Amino acid sequence: MSIKSISTFDGMAPLGDVELGKVQLAPEVLEVIIGIATTEVKGVANTRGNFATGVAEKFGKVMHGKGVKTEWSKDGLTIDVYCVVEYGYSVPAVAMEIQMQIRDAIFHMTSLKTNEVNVHITGIQSETGMETV
């Protein structure tokens, strides 16, 4: 599910520090941060992946970056997250909490500010199974 538009993101020096060099982040690092922040939100059942991530998870590998798309443009970092919400939770409240968690996690771990955090709810998971929206 990960679509990469550039090979690395340039980080910023912390405020008040002397710039000693250049910090570059691989897009996979941001995707892992975003994936973990998303799955920590109460009410998120899982994130949507593709066939390859599904196969990898069947063999026991944890894919934290699945269901995440990042794009860097002149305006800043745009993030798209595709996830499934558990039945009984308010979809707008869960989506807003996902946006806040992602913005906080990205800023605190990388000092990058996000331009947009778009949350796409792809389904509702009930106790018996998943219903796709």
N, CA, C and O atoms as CSV, one atom per row, in Angstrom:
chain,resi,resn,atom,element,x,y,z
A,1,MET,N,N,0.814,-1.189,0.000
A,1,MET,CA,C,0.000,0.000,0.000
A,1,MET,C,C,0.857,1.252,0.000
A,1,MET,O,O,0.370,2.333,-0.331
A,2,SER,N,N,2.094,1.126,0.357
A,2,SER,CA,C,2.949,2.289,0.453
A,2,SER,C,C,3.347,2.785,-0.929
A,2,SER,O,O,3.877,2.035,-1.749
A,3,ILE,N,N,3.083,4.059,-1.170
A,3,ILE,CA,C,3.472,4.684,-2.421
A,3,ILE,C,C,4.454,5.786,-2.070
A,3,ILE,O,O,4.126,6.703,-1.317
A,4,LYS,N,N,5.647,5.698,-2.610
A,4,LYS,CA,C,6.698,6.642,-2.269
A,4,LYS,C,C,6.933,7.583,-3.434
A,4,LYS,O,O,7.143,7.136,-4.561
A,5,SER,N,N,6.900,8.893,-3.172
A,5,SER,CA,C,7.107,9.838,-4.248
A,5,SER,C,C,8.543,10.347,-4.288
A,5,SER,O,O,9.001,10.787,-5.342
A,6,ILE,N,N,9.271,10.299,-3.163
A,6,ILE,CA,C,10.680,10.665,-3.147
A,6,ILE,C,C,11.422,9.659,-2.295
A,6,ILE,O,O,10.811,8.909,-1.533
A,7,SER,N,N,12.754,9.642,-2.424
A,7,SER,CA,C,13.516,8.616,-1.721
A,7,SER,C,C,13.748,8.949,-0.258
A,7,SER,O,O,13.798,8.032,0.562
A,8,THR,N,N,13.893,10.219,0.111
A,8,THR,CA,C,14.121,10.579,1.507
A,8,THR,C,C,13.437,11.898,1.829
A,8,THR,O,O,13.115,12.684,0.937
A,9,PHE,N,N,13.220,12.127,3.124
A,9,PHE,CA,C,12.690,13.388,3.610
A,9,PHE,C,C,13.811,14.102,4.350
A,9,PHE,O,O,14.545,13.466,5.107
A,10,ASP,N,N,13.960,15.405,4.151
A,10,ASP,CA,C,14.983,16.167,4.860
A,10,ASP,C,C,14.414,16.653,6.173
A,10,ASP,O,O,13.367,17.299,6.203
A,11,GLY,N,N,15.105,16.342,7.265
A,11,GLY,CA,C,14.681,16.763,8.589
A,11,GLY,C,C,15.171,18.158,8.911
A,11,GLY,O,O,15.978,18.728,8.177
A,12,MET,N,N,14.685,18.706,10.007
A,12,MET,CA,C,15.084,20.033,10.452
A,12,MET,C,C,15.916,19.892,11.717
A,12,MET,O,O,15.759,18.932,12.471
A,13,ALA,N,N,16.802,20.857,11.943
A,13,ALA,CA,C,17.586,20.871,13.174
A,13,ALA,C,C,16.675,21.324,14.315
A,13,ALA,O,O,15.838,22.203,14.108
A,14,PRO,N,N,16.815,20.747,15.520
A,14,PRO,CA,C,16.013,21.205,16.652
A,14,PRO,C,C,16.246,22.683,16.913
A,14,PRO,O,O,17.329,23.202,16.642
A,15,LEU,N,N,15.241,23.356,17.434
A,15,LEU,CA,C,15.336,24.788,17.692
A,15,LEU,C,C,16.466,25.096,18.663
A,15,LEU,O,O,16.633,24.413,19.673
A,16,GLY,N,N,17.241,26.129,18.348
A,16,GLY,CA,C,18.316,26.558,19.231
A,16,GLY,C,C,19.612,25.795,19.066
A,16,GLY,O,O,20.630,26.188,19.637
A,17,ASP,N,N,19.604,24.712,18.300
A,17,ASP,CA,C,20.819,23.932,18.095
A,17,ASP,C,C,21.555,24.414,16.858
A,17,ASP,O,O,20.954,24.927,15.914
A,18,VAL,N,N,22.844,24.240,16.882
A,18,VAL,CA,C,23.659,24.578,15.730
A,18,VAL,C,C,23.506,23.466,14.703
A,18,VAL,O,O,23.550,22.284,15.044
A,19,GLU,N,N,23.329,23.846,13.465
A,19,GLU,CA,C,23.170,22.838,12.419
A,19,GLU,C,C,24.515,22.170,12.161
A,19,GLU,O,O,25.474,22.833,11.766
A,20,LEU,N,N,24.588,20.871,12.382
A,20,LEU,CA,C,25.829,20.127,12.234
A,20,LEU,C,C,25.874,19.315,10.950
A,20,LEU,O,O,26.935,18.821,10.570
A,21,GLY,N,N,24.757,19.171,10.288
A,21,GLY,CA,C,24.708,18.368,9.077
A,21,GLY,C,C,23.285,18.210,8.614
A,21,GLY,O,O,22.393,18.947,9.034
A,22,LYS,N,N,23.079,17.253,7.756
A,22,LYS,CA,C,21.773,17.024,7.164
A,22,LYS,C,C,21.203,15.704,7.686
A,22,LYS,O,O,21.916,14.704,7.766
A,23,VAL,N,N,19.934,15.704,8.036
A,23,VAL,CA,C,19.242,14.500,8.498
A,23,VAL,C,C,18.266,14.085,7.409
A,23,VAL,O,O,17.459,14.889,6.945
A,24,GLN,N,N,18.346,12.829,7.007
A,24,GLN,CA,C,17.421,12.315,6.003
A,24,GLN,C,C,16.670,11.119,6.575
A,24,GLN,O,O,17.248,10.258,7.238
A,25,LEU,N,N,15.380,11.088,6.305
A,25,LEU,CA,C,14.536,9.996,6.770
A,25,LEU,C,C,14.017,9.219,5.570
A,25,LEU,O,O,13.516,9.805,4.610
A,26,ALA,N,N,14.137,7.930,5.629
A,26,ALA,CA,C,13.544,7.090,4.583
A,26,ALA,C,C,12.029,7.112,4.746
A,26,ALA,O,O,11.539,7.162,5.875
A,27,PRO,N,N,11.276,7.076,3.653
A,27,PRO,CA,C,9.817,7.075,3.754
A,27,PRO,C,C,9.285,5.919,4.596
A,27,PRO,O,O,8.237,6.039,5.230
A,28,GLU,N,N,10.010,4.799,4.602
A,28,GLU,CA,C,9.571,3.647,5.391
A,28,GLU,C,C,9.549,3.970,6.882
A,28,GLU,O,O,8.711,3.447,7.618
A,29,VAL,N,N,10.465,4.828,7.331
A,29,VAL,CA,C,10.504,5.223,8.747
A,29,VAL,C,C,9.236,5.993,9.097
A,29,VAL,O,O,8.609,5.732,10.124
A,30,LEU,N,N,8.858,6.941,8.244
A,30,LEU,CA,C,7.624,7.698,8.489
A,30,LEU,C,C,6.411,6.780,8.459
A,30,LEU,O,O,5.493,6.935,9.265
A,31,GLU,N,N,6.401,5.831,7.541
A,31,GLU,CA,C,5.265,4.915,7.442
A,31,GLU,C,C,5.126,4.060,8.697
A,31,GLU,O,O,4.011,3.791,9.143
A,32,VAL,N,N,6.242,3.635,9.263
A,32,VAL,CA,C,6.192,2.851,10.505
A,32,VAL,C,C,5.680,3.713,11.652
A,32,VAL,O,O,4.840,3.264,12.432
A,33,ILE,N,N,6.175,4.943,11.765
A,33,ILE,CA,C,5.705,5.858,12.817
A,33,ILE,C,C,4.203,6.082,12.675
A,33,ILE,O,O,3.471,6.027,13.663
A,34,ILE,N,N,3.744,6.332,11.459
A,34,ILE,CA,C,2.320,6.579,11.201
A,34,ILE,C,C,1.490,5.330,11.497
A,34,ILE,O,O,0.421,5.420,12.100
A,35,GLY,N,N,1.979,4.176,11.076
A,35,GLY,CA,C,1.252,2.921,11.308
A,35,GLY,C,C,1.094,2.612,12.780
A,35,GLY,O,O,0.018,2.206,13.218
A,36,ILE,N,N,2.155,2.801,13.550
A,36,ILE,CA,C,2.081,2.545,14.997
A,36,ILE,C,C,1.145,3.540,15.663
A,36,ILE,O,O,0.336,3.159,16.509
A,37,ALA,N,N,1.248,4.815,15.290
A,37,ALA,CA,C,0.363,5.839,15.881
A,37,ALA,C,C,-1.098,5.534,15.565
A,37,ALA,O,O,-1.971,5.760,16.403
A,38,THR,N,N,-1.367,5.032,14.386
A,38,THR,CA,C,-2.743,4.717,13.989
A,38,THR,C,C,-3.298,3.541,14.780
A,38,THR,O,O,-4.419,3.606,15.283
A,39,THR,N,N,-2.527,2.472,14.892
A,39,THR,CA,C,-3.037,1.283,15.572
A,39,THR,C,C,-3.147,1.466,17.076
A,39,THR,O,O,-3.810,0.666,17.737
A,40,GLU,N,N,-2.518,2.496,17.643
A,40,GLU,CA,C,-2.641,2.763,19.073
A,40,GLU,C,C,-3.934,3.484,19.434
A,40,GLU,O,O,-4.269,3.590,20.614
A,41,VAL,N,N,-4.664,3.978,18.441
A,41,VAL,CA,C,-5.921,4.683,18.698
A,41,VAL,C,C,-6.997,3.665,19.031
A,41,VAL,O,O,-7.176,2.674,18.322
A,42,LYS,N,N,-7.711,3.921,20.119
A,42,LYS,CA,C,-8.787,3.025,20.542
A,42,LYS,C,C,-9.925,3.106,19.531
A,42,LYS,O,O,-10.405,4.192,19.209
A,43,GLY,N,N,-10.347,1.958,19.040
A,43,GLY,CA,C,-11.414,1.894,18.052
A,43,GLY,C,C,-10.921,1.501,16.674
A,43,GLY,O,O,-11.729,1.195,15.797
A,44,VAL,N,N,-9.601,1.502,16.459
A,44,VAL,CA,C,-9.050,1.080,15.172
A,44,VAL,C,C,-8.830,-0.424,15.225
A,44,VAL,O,O,-8.079,-0.921,16.065
A,45,ALA,N,N,-9.489,-1.146,14.328
A,45,ALA,CA,C,-9.344,-2.600,14.294
A,45,ALA,C,C,-8.039,-2.983,13.609
A,45,ALA,O,O,-7.277,-3.794,14.135
A,46,ASN,N,N,-7.779,-2.409,12.445
A,46,ASN,CA,C,-6.539,-2.661,11.713
A,46,ASN,C,C,-6.409,-1.655,10.587
A,46,ASN,O,O,-7.314,-0.858,10.340
A,47,THR,N,N,-5.274,-1.699,9.910
A,47,THR,CA,C,-5.074,-0.861,8.740
A,47,THR,C,C,-5.122,-1.745,7.504
A,47,THR,O,O,-4.818,-2.936,7.563
A,48,ARG,N,N,-5.502,-1.151,6.401
A,48,ARG,CA,C,-5.675,-1.916,5.175
A,48,ARG,C,C,-4.340,-2.057,4.455
A,48,ARG,O,O,-3.627,-1.074,4.252
A,49,GLY,N,N,-4.017,-3.252,4.083
A,49,GLY,CA,C,-2.807,-3.500,3.325
A,49,GLY,C,C,-3.138,-4.033,1.952
A,49,GLY,O,O,-4.289,-4.004,1.517
A,50,ASN,N,N,-2.113,-4.521,1.272
A,50,ASN,CA,C,-2.328,-5.131,-0.031
A,50,ASN,C,C,-2.041,-6.627,0.061
A,50,ASN,O,O,-1.835,-7.150,1.156
A,51,PHE,N,N,-2.025,-7.303,-1.050
A,51,PHE,CA,C,-1.821,-8.746,-1.055
A,51,PHE,C,C,-0.474,-9.136,-0.452
A,51,PHE,O,O,-0.382,-10.099,0.309
A,52,ALA,N,N,0.566,-8.383,-0.796
A,52,ALA,CA,C,1.911,-8.714,-0.310
A,52,ALA,C,C,2.010,-8.582,1.206
A,52,ALA,O,O,2.625,-9.428,1.855
A,53,THR,N,N,1.421,-7.545,1.779
A,53,THR,CA,C,1.477,-7.397,3.237
A,53,THR,C,C,0.644,-8.469,3.920
A,53,THR,O,O,0.990,-8.930,5.008
A,54,GLY,N,N,-0.459,-8.868,3.279
A,54,GLY,CA,C,-1.279,-9.948,3.831
A,54,GLY,C,C,-0.527,-11.266,3.891
A,54,GLY,O,O,-0.620,-11.997,4.877
A,55,VAL,N,N,0.218,-11.568,2.835
A,55,VAL,CA,C,1.007,-12.797,2.805
A,55,VAL,C,C,2.117,-12.740,3.848
A,55,VAL,O,O,2.356,-13.721,4.552
A,56,ALA,N,N,2.794,-11.602,3.952
A,56,ALA,CA,C,3.882,-11.455,4.927
A,56,ALA,C,C,3.360,-11.621,6.355
A,56,ALA,O,O,4.029,-12.224,7.194
A,57,GLU,N,N,2.170,-11.088,6.634
A,57,GLU,CA,C,1.602,-11.220,7.976
A,57,GLU,C,C,1.182,-12.663,8.268
A,57,GLU,O,O,1.219,-13.094,9.420
A,58,LYS,N,N,0.786,-13.405,7.242
A,58,LYS,CA,C,0.442,-14.822,7.453
A,58,LYS,C,C,1.654,-15.620,7.921
A,58,LYS,O,O,1.513,-16.610,8.639
A,59,PHE,N,N,2.850,-15.183,7.510
A,59,PHE,CA,C,4.079,-15.852,7.920
A,59,PHE,C,C,4.649,-15.273,9.211
A,59,PHE,O,O,5.758,-15.627,9.611
A,60,GLY,N,N,3.901,-14.383,9.868
A,60,GLY,CA,C,4.299,-13.885,11.177
A,60,GLY,C,C,5.023,-12.555,11.191
A,60,GLY,O,O,5.393,-12.083,12.267
A,61,LYS,N,N,5.239,-11.932,10.051
A,61,LYS,CA,C,5.924,-10.640,10.025
A,61,LYS,C,C,4.915,-9.530,10.311
A,61,LYS,O,O,3.823,-9.517,9.743
A,62,VAL,N,N,5.283,-8.599,11.194
A,62,VAL,CA,C,4.418,-7.475,11.519
A,62,VAL,C,C,4.713,-6.344,10.547
A,62,VAL,O,O,5.858,-5.907,10.432
A,63,MET,N,N,3.698,-5.872,9.854
A,63,MET,CA,C,3.855,-4.800,8.871
A,63,MET,C,C,3.233,-3.524,9.438
A,63,MET,O,O,2.024,-3.320,9.327
A,64,HIS,N,N,4.059,-2.664,10.047
A,64,HIS,CA,C,3.544,-1.446,10.667
A,64,HIS,C,C,3.178,-0.366,9.651
A,64,HIS,O,O,2.342,0.491,9.939
A,65,GLY,N,N,3.786,-0.395,8.479
A,65,GLY,CA,C,3.553,0.664,7.503
A,65,GLY,C,C,2.435,0.393,6.520
A,65,GLY,O,O,2.246,1.164,5.580
A,66,LYS,N,N,1.686,-0.687,6.712
A,66,LYS,CA,C,0.629,-1.000,5.744
A,66,LYS,C,C,-0.536,-0.036,5.885
A,66,LYS,O,O,-0.842,0.429,6.983
A,67,GLY,N,N,-1.175,0.259,4.778
A,67,GLY,CA,C,-2.306,1.169,4.783
A,67,GLY,C,C,-1.917,2.621,4.894
A,67,GLY,O,O,-2.756,3.459,5.222
A,68,VAL,N,N,-0.648,2.945,4.627
A,68,VAL,CA,C,-0.157,4.312,4.765
A,68,VAL,C,C,0.434,4.771,3.439
A,68,VAL,O,O,1.207,4.048,2.812
A,69,LYS,N,N,0.070,5.964,3.022
A,69,LYS,CA,C,0.648,6.576,1.827
A,69,LYS,C,C,1.178,7.946,2.224
A,69,LYS,O,O,0.447,8.746,2.810
A,70,THR,N,N,2.438,8.227,1.913
A,70,THR,CA,C,3.024,9.528,2.205
A,70,THR,C,C,3.418,10.206,0.910
A,70,THR,O,O,3.860,9.552,-0.035
A,71,GLU,N,N,3.257,11.516,0.868
A,71,GLU,CA,C,3.642,12.291,-0.309
A,71,GLU,C,C,4.222,13.617,0.153
A,71,GLU,O,O,3.610,14.333,0.945
A,72,TRP,N,N,5.392,13.932,-0.343
A,72,TRP,CA,C,6.063,15.183,0.006
A,72,TRP,C,C,5.953,16.129,-1.182
A,72,TRP,O,O,6.335,15.771,-2.296
A,73,SER,N,N,5.428,17.347,-0.951
A,73,SER,CA,C,5.297,18.345,-2.013
A,73,SER,C,C,5.818,19.680,-1.500
A,73,SER,O,O,6.347,19.768,-0.392
A,74,LYS,N,N,5.663,20.713,-2.316
A,74,LYS,CA,C,6.092,22.056,-1.905
A,74,LYS,C,C,5.339,22.520,-0.661
A,74,LYS,O,O,5.891,23.221,0.187
A,75,ASP,N,N,4.069,22.118,-0.565
A,75,ASP,CA,C,3.225,22.534,0.558
A,75,ASP,C,C,3.580,21.825,1.858
A,75,ASP,O,O,3.262,22.330,2.935
A,76,GLY,N,N,4.226,20.677,1.786
A,76,GLY,CA,C,4.582,19.919,2.982
A,76,GLY,C,C,4.237,18.451,2.831
A,76,GLY,O,O,4.029,17.955,1.724
A,77,LEU,N,N,4.181,17.774,3.945
A,77,LEU,CA,C,3.944,16.343,3.988
A,77,LEU,C,C,2.439,16.060,4.022
A,77,LEU,O,O,1.719,16.565,4.884
A,78,THR,N,N,1.981,15.244,3.070
A,78,THR,CA,C,0.589,14.816,3.025
A,78,THR,C,C,0.550,13.324,3.320
A,78,THR,O,O,1.295,12.544,2.728
A,79,ILE,N,N,-0.322,12.936,4.238
A,79,ILE,CA,C,-0.416,11.548,4.677
A,79,ILE,C,C,-1.837,11.045,4.429
A,79,ILE,O,O,-2.810,11.729,4.745
A,80,ASP,N,N,-1.944,9.850,3.865
A,80,ASP,CA,C,-3.222,9.166,3.701
A,80,ASP,C,C,-3.144,7.847,4.462
A,80,ASP,O,O,-2.210,7.067,4.281
A,81,VAL,N,N,-4.139,7.610,5.317
A,81,VAL,CA,C,-4.186,6.393,6.116
A,81,VAL,C,C,-5.501,5.677,5.813
A,81,VAL,O,O,-6.568,6.290,5.827
A,82,TYR,N,N,-5.414,4.375,5.539
A,82,TYR,CA,C,-6.580,3.553,5.237
A,82,TYR,C,C,-6.746,2.547,6.369
A,82,TYR,O,O,-5.862,1.723,6.601
A,83,CYS,N,N,-7.880,2.610,7.080
A,83,CYS,CA,C,-8.044,1.724,8.230
A,83,CYS,C,C,-9.491,1.264,8.387
A,83,CYS,O,O,-10.408,1.777,7.747
A,84,VAL,N,N,-9.656,0.275,9.267
A,84,VAL,CA,C,-10.951,-0.313,9.597
A,84,VAL,C,C,-11.251,0.025,11.046
A,84,VAL,O,O,-10.385,-0.107,11.910
A,85,VAL,N,N,-12.488,0.466,11.319
A,85,VAL,CA,C,-12.902,0.858,12.666
A,85,VAL,C,C,-13.722,-0.268,13.286
A,85,VAL,O,O,-14.495,-0.938,12.601
A,86,GLU,N,N,-13.545,-0.465,14.583
A,86,GLU,CA,C,-14.325,-1.471,15.303
A,86,GLU,C,C,-15.763,-1.000,15.448
A,86,GLU,O,O,-16.031,0.193,15.586
A,87,TYR,N,N,-16.680,-1.954,15.415
A,87,TYR,CA,C,-18.102,-1.664,15.570
A,87,TYR,C,C,-18.351,-1.058,16.953
A,87,TYR,O,O,-17.792,-1.519,17.948
A,88,GLY,N,N,-19.187,-0.029,17.009
A,88,GLY,CA,C,-19.552,0.586,18.275
A,88,GLY,C,C,-18.816,1.890,18.563
A,88,GLY,O,O,-19.182,2.604,19.496
A,89,TYR,N,N,-17.801,2.210,17.792
A,89,TYR,CA,C,-17.056,3.449,17.988
A,89,TYR,C,C,-17.524,4.501,16.997
A,89,TYR,O,O,-17.930,4.176,15.881
A,90,SER,N,N,-17.468,5.747,17.401
A,90,SER,CA,C,-17.847,6.857,16.544
A,90,SER,C,C,-16.775,7.050,15.470
A,90,SER,O,O,-15.612,7.300,15.786
A,91,VAL,N,N,-17.165,6.934,14.222
A,91,VAL,CA,C,-16.206,7.049,13.122
A,91,VAL,C,C,-15.558,8.440,13.096
A,91,VAL,O,O,-14.335,8.513,12.975
A,92,PRO,N,N,-16.310,9.549,13.203
A,92,PRO,CA,C,-15.654,10.861,13.197
A,92,PRO,C,C,-14.692,11.053,14.380
A,92,PRO,O,O,-13.632,11.658,14.225
A,93,ALA,N,N,-15.058,10.545,15.546
A,93,ALA,CA,C,-14.184,10.687,16.716
A,93,ALA,C,C,-12.903,9.884,16.546
A,93,ALA,O,O,-11.822,10.365,16.886
A,94,VAL,N,N,-13.011,8.671,16.026
A,94,VAL,CA,C,-11.825,7.837,15.794
A,94,VAL,C,C,-10.940,8.488,14.734
A,94,VAL,O,O,-9.721,8.535,14.896
A,95,ALA,N,N,-11.537,8.990,13.649
A,95,ALA,CA,C,-10.765,9.627,12.585
A,95,ALA,C,C,-10.026,10.865,13.103
A,95,ALA,O,O,-8.867,11.087,12.755
A,96,MET,N,N,-10.691,11.662,13.926
A,96,MET,CA,C,-10.045,12.854,14.479
A,96,MET,C,C,-8.902,12.472,15.411
A,96,MET,O,O,-7.855,13.119,15.405
A,97,GLU,N,N,-9.094,11.437,16.204
A,97,GLU,CA,C,-8.038,10.975,17.110
A,97,GLU,C,C,-6.847,10.436,16.322
A,97,GLU,O,O,-5.700,10.647,16.716
A,98,ILE,N,N,-7.107,9.746,15.217
A,98,ILE,CA,C,-6.026,9.264,14.351
A,98,ILE,C,C,-5.223,10.448,13.822
A,98,ILE,O,O,-3.993,10.430,13.854
A,99,GLN,N,N,-5.916,11.476,13.334
A,99,GLN,CA,C,-5.224,12.658,12.815
A,99,GLN,C,C,-4.341,13.302,13.885
A,99,GLN,O,O,-3.192,13.651,13.613
A,100,MET,N,N,-4.868,13.458,15.086
A,100,MET,CA,C,-4.094,14.092,16.162
A,100,MET,C,C,-2.899,13.236,16.561
A,100,MET,O,O,-1.808,13.765,16.772
A,101,GLN,N,N,-3.087,11.920,16.669
A,101,GLN,CA,C,-1.993,11.016,17.053
A,101,GLN,C,C,-0.879,11.047,16.013
A,101,GLN,O,O,0.298,11.095,16.369
A,102,ILE,N,N,-1.238,11.021,14.744
A,102,ILE,CA,C,-0.232,11.029,13.682
A,102,ILE,C,C,0.537,12.343,13.682
A,102,ILE,O,O,1.767,12.343,13.617
A,103,ARG,N,N,-0.176,13.464,13.754
A,103,ARG,CA,C,0.509,14.769,13.773
A,103,ARG,C,C,1.479,14.862,14.946
A,103,ARG,O,O,2.615,15.305,14.778
A,104,ASP,N,N,1.037,14.446,16.136
A,104,ASP,CA,C,1.900,14.500,17.319
A,104,ASP,C,C,3.102,13.584,17.184
A,104,ASP,O,O,4.225,13.980,17.496
A,105,ALA,N,N,2.872,12.353,16.717
A,105,ALA,CA,C,3.971,11.384,16.606
A,105,ALA,C,C,5.008,11.850,15.587
A,105,ALA,O,O,6.208,11.779,15.853
A,106,ILE,N,N,4.569,12.319,14.440
A,106,ILE,CA,C,5.508,12.789,13.408
A,106,ILE,C,C,6.288,13.989,13.911
A,106,ILE,O,O,7.501,14.060,13.719
A,107,PHE,N,N,5.611,14.934,14.552
A,107,PHE,CA,C,6.304,16.139,15.014
A,107,PHE,C,C,7.299,15.809,16.129
A,107,PHE,O,O,8.427,16.301,16.109
A,108,HIS,N,N,6.901,14.992,17.092
A,108,HIS,CA,C,7.786,14.701,18.223
A,108,HIS,C,C,8.959,13.814,17.846
A,108,HIS,O,O,10.018,13.899,18.468
A,109,MET,N,N,8.794,12.966,16.842
A,109,MET,CA,C,9.882,12.059,16.465
A,109,MET,C,C,10.780,12.606,15.366
A,109,MET,O,O,11.948,12.225,15.279
A,110,THR,N,N,10.253,13.500,14.521
A,110,THR,CA,C,11.048,13.957,13.376
A,110,THR,C,C,11.123,15.477,13.245
A,110,THR,O,O,11.902,15.969,12.429
A,111,SER,N,N,10.359,16.227,14.001
A,111,SER,CA,C,10.255,17.695,13.899
A,111,SER,C,C,9.667,18.153,12.568
A,111,SER,O,O,9.800,19.321,12.204
A,112,LEU,N,N,9.023,17.250,11.841
A,112,LEU,CA,C,8.349,17.620,10.600
A,112,LEU,C,C,6.903,17.995,10.896
A,112,LEU,O,O,6.236,17.365,11.717
A,113,LYS,N,N,6.434,19.027,10.213
A,113,LYS,CA,C,5.027,19.401,10.335
A,113,LYS,C,C,4.283,18.836,9.138
A,113,LYS,O,O,4.767,18.879,8.007
A,114,THR,N,N,3.104,18.310,9.406
A,114,THR,CA,C,2.311,17.713,8.335
A,114,THR,C,C,1.367,18.747,7.748
A,114,THR,O,O,0.802,19.567,8.472
A,115,ASN,N,N,1.199,18.708,6.446
A,115,ASN,CA,C,0.281,19.592,5.756
A,115,ASN,C,C,-1.140,19.049,5.858
A,115,ASN,O,O,-2.073,19.782,6.185
A,116,GLU,N,N,-1.292,17.757,5.574
A,116,GLU,CA,C,-2.606,17.099,5.614
A,116,GLU,C,C,-2.464,15.698,6.184
A,116,GLU,O,O,-1.481,15.004,5.923
A,117,VAL,N,N,-3.455,15.293,6.962
A,117,VAL,CA,C,-3.576,13.904,7.392
A,117,VAL,C,C,-4.989,13.472,7.010
A,117,VAL,O,O,-5.961,13.845,7.666
A,118,ASN,N,N,-5.091,12.688,5.951
A,118,ASN,CA,C,-6.377,12.224,5.442
A,118,ASN,C,C,-6.623,10.806,5.934
A,118,ASN,O,O,-5.800,9.916,5.718
A,119,VAL,N,N,-7.752,10.599,6.593
A,119,VAL,CA,C,-8.101,9.287,7.129
A,119,VAL,C,C,-9.228,8.714,6.279
A,119,VAL,O,O,-10.283,9.329,6.126
A,120,HIS,N,N,-8.990,7.530,5.730
A,120,HIS,CA,C,-9.970,6.846,4.896
A,120,HIS,C,C,-10.445,5.601,5.657
A,120,HIS,O,O,-9.667,4.673,5.877
A,121,ILE,N,N,-11.708,5.585,6.054
A,121,ILE,CA,C,-12.270,4.431,6.750
A,121,ILE,C,C,-12.774,3.472,5.672
A,121,ILE,O,O,-13.703,3.789,4.929
A,122,THR,N,N,-12.148,2.297,5.599
A,122,THR,CA,C,-12.477,1.346,4.537
A,122,THR,C,C,-13.446,0.263,4.980
A,122,THR,O,O,-13.897,-0.539,4.161
A,123,GLY,N,N,-13.771,0.230,6.273
A,123,GLY,CA,C,-14.703,-0.782,6.729
A,123,GLY,C,C,-14.991,-0.679,8.205
A,123,GLY,O,O,-14.332,0.062,8.935
A,124,ILE,N,N,-15.998,-1.442,8.642
A,124,ILE,CA,C,-16.377,-1.540,10.048
A,124,ILE,C,C,-16.237,-3.005,10.426
A,124,ILE,O,O,-16.796,-3.879,9.763
A,125,GLN,N,N,-15.494,-3.274,11.489
A,125,GLN,CA,C,-15.322,-4.665,11.934
A,125,GLN,C,C,-16.241,-4.941,13.109
A,125,GLN,O,O,-16.129,-4.328,14.171
A,126,SER,N,N,-17.156,-5.880,12.893
A,126,SER,CA,C,-18.050,-6.290,13.977
A,126,SER,C,C,-17.454,-7.485,14.686
A,126,SER,O,O,-16.377,-7.954,14.318
A,127,GLU,N,N,-18.139,-7.978,15.693
A,127,GLU,CA,C,-17.631,-9.138,16.434
A,127,GLU,C,C,-17.586,-10.389,15.553
A,127,GLU,O,O,-16.753,-11.268,15.768
A,128,THR,N,N,-18.475,-10.470,14.568
A,128,THR,CA,C,-18.553,-11.672,13.737
A,128,THR,C,C,-17.655,-11.607,12.499
A,128,THR,O,O,-17.295,-12.646,11.947
A,129,GLY,N,N,-17.299,-10.427,12.065
A,129,GLY,CA,C,-16.475,-10.302,10.865
A,129,GLY,C,C,-16.396,-8.858,10.429
A,129,GLY,O,O,-16.764,-7.953,11.178
A,130,MET,N,N,-15.913,-8.642,9.215
A,130,MET,CA,C,-15.743,-7.285,8.720
A,130,MET,C,C,-16.758,-6.984,7.634
A,130,MET,O,O,-17.026,-7.806,6.759
A,131,GLU,N,N,-17.317,-5.782,7.714
A,131,GLU,CA,C,-18.215,-5.299,6.692
A,131,GLU,C,C,-17.521,-4.171,5.983
A,131,GLU,O,O,-17.159,-3.183,6.621
A,132,THR,N,N,-17.319,-4.278,4.674
A,132,THR,CA,C,-16.636,-3.235,3.909
A,132,THR,C,C,-17.613,-2.131,3.540
A,132,THR,O,O,-18.752,-2.380,3.145
A,133,VAL,N,N,-17.135,-0.918,3.681
A,133,VAL,CA,C,-17.948,0.242,3.351
A,133,VAL,C,C,-17.833,0.550,1.884
A,133,VAL,O,O,-18.449,1.501,1.404
